[in-house]
Amino acid sequence: MEAGPEKGTAVSKTLVFAGNRLSLNVSSRGSVRVGLLDPAGHPIPGLSVDDCERITGDSVDFQVRWKTGAGLKLISGKPVRLKFDMIDAKLYSFQFTEDAGSRR
């Protein structure tokens, strides 16, 4: 996905993921923010676009963080949608993974 100087928004189809970490392959001269929505399109408390720390710069493995400190573990395995708000940025891919220290 690509957004120019005007804010662009995209929402994914409903998906089910495993893991506790969301990482992006992103290039941003502006900013990217990511939020999680329930299947009906309502923001998940603590994981909304407004809660997301702004993502800037270029990275093939940028870990998304939310200001609330909320994690993905409690919603792993449940249906969600991703909402991306982007300004002057390119998103090449996203991936849910498990932190090595959290496997049991």
C-alpha positions as CSV (number, residue, x, y, z in Angstrom):
1,M,0.0,0.0,0.0
2,E,1.1,3.5,-0.6
3,A,-0.1,6.9,0.6
4,G,0.9,10.3,-0.6
5,P,0.9,13.6,1.4
6,E,-2.8,13.3,2.2
7,K,-3.8,10.8,4.8
8,G,-4.8,7.4,3.4
9,T,-6.7,4.7,5.3
10,A,-7.0,1.0,4.5
11,V,-8.8,-1.8,6.4
12,S,-8.0,-5.4,5.9
13,K,-10.4,-8.3,5.5
14,T,-11.1,-10.2,8.7
15,L,-8.2,-12.5,9.6
16,V,-7.1,-14.7,12.5
17,F,-3.5,-14.6,13.6
18,A,-1.1,-16.4,16.0
19,G,1.6,-14.6,17.9
20,N,2.1,-11.6,20.2
21,R,4.0,-9.2,17.9
22,L,3.1,-7.3,14.8
23,S,5.9,-6.2,12.5
24,L,5.9,-4.1,9.4
25,N,8.1,-3.8,6.3
26,V,7.6,-0.1,5.8
27,S,9.2,3.0,4.3
28,S,7.9,6.3,5.7
29,R,8.9,9.9,5.2
30,G,5.6,10.7,6.9
31,S,4.0,8.3,9.4
32,V,2.1,5.0,9.7
33,R,-0.2,4.0,12.5
34,V,-1.9,0.6,12.9
35,G,-5.0,-0.3,14.8
36,L,-6.9,-3.5,15.4
37,L,-10.6,-3.7,14.9
38,D,-13.2,-6.4,15.8
39,P,-14.9,-8.1,12.8
40,A,-17.7,-5.5,12.9
41,G,-15.1,-2.7,12.5
42,H,-15.1,-1.3,16.1
43,P,-11.6,-0.4,17.5
44,I,-10.3,-2.9,20.1
45,P,-9.6,-0.9,23.3
46,G,-5.9,-0.2,23.8
47,L,-5.0,-1.3,20.3
48,S,-6.7,1.4,18.2
49,V,-5.0,3.6,15.6
50,D,-5.2,6.5,18.1
51,D,-3.3,4.3,20.6
52,C,-0.5,3.3,18.1
53,E,2.9,5.0,18.4
54,R,3.7,6.7,15.2
55,I,5.9,4.7,12.8
56,T,8.5,6.7,10.8
57,G,11.6,5.9,8.8
58,D,12.5,2.7,6.9
59,S,12.5,-0.8,8.4
60,V,12.0,-4.4,7.2
61,D,11.0,-5.4,10.8
62,F,9.4,-2.5,12.6
63,Q,7.6,-3.7,15.7
64,V,4.3,-2.0,16.2
65,R,3.7,-0.6,19.7
66,W,0.7,0.9,21.3
67,K,0.9,3.8,23.9
68,T,-1.3,1.8,26.3
69,G,1.3,-1.0,26.4
70,A,-1.5,-3.4,25.3
71,G,-0.2,-6.6,23.7
72,L,-1.6,-9.0,21.2
73,K,-1.5,-12.1,23.3
74,L,-5.1,-11.9,24.5
75,I,-6.6,-11.5,21.0
76,S,-4.3,-14.0,19.3
77,G,-6.4,-16.7,17.6
78,K,-9.5,-14.4,17.4
79,P,-10.9,-12.7,14.3
80,V,-9.7,-9.1,13.8
81,R,-9.2,-6.6,11.1
82,L,-6.2,-4.2,10.7
83,K,-6.6,-0.5,10.1
84,F,-3.7,1.4,8.6
85,D,-3.5,5.2,8.6
86,M,-0.6,6.4,6.4
87,I,0.8,9.7,5.3
88,D,3.6,9.8,2.7
89,A,4.5,6.1,3.3
90,K,4.7,2.7,1.7
91,L,3.7,-0.5,3.4
92,Y,5.2,-3.6,1.8
93,S,4.1,-6.3,4.2
94,F,3.0,-7.1,7.7
95,Q,3.6,-10.2,9.8
96,F,2.4,-11.5,13.2
97,T,5.1,-13.5,15.1
98,E,5.9,-14.8,18.5
99,D,8.6,-13.2,20.6
100,A,11.3,-15.9,21.3
101,G,11.1,-15.2,25.0
102,S,7.4,-15.8,25.2
103,R,7.3,-19.3,23.8
104,R,6.5,-22.1,26.2
